[in-house]
């Protein structure tokens, strides 16, 4: 999608782009240039937004019926089954 830069350096983001990212009037965005010469525009989120998303994810409880200790044993092995390190 192409858009035109005004004499003041302003750009209108097409409606499809705004809708896809969830940008509404009054929202802040971050604009940055990449080493390859591209321009990236990202919706700027508040810390509260981030915290709210993390809390919502935690409420979903993606892993159920398993304790943290069981997950640790599964990923790292059972520490009781490991041989003890030799002392010098």
Beta strands, then each sheet from edge to edge (+ up, - down):
strand 1: 29-33
strand 2: 39-43
sheet 1: 1+ 2-
end
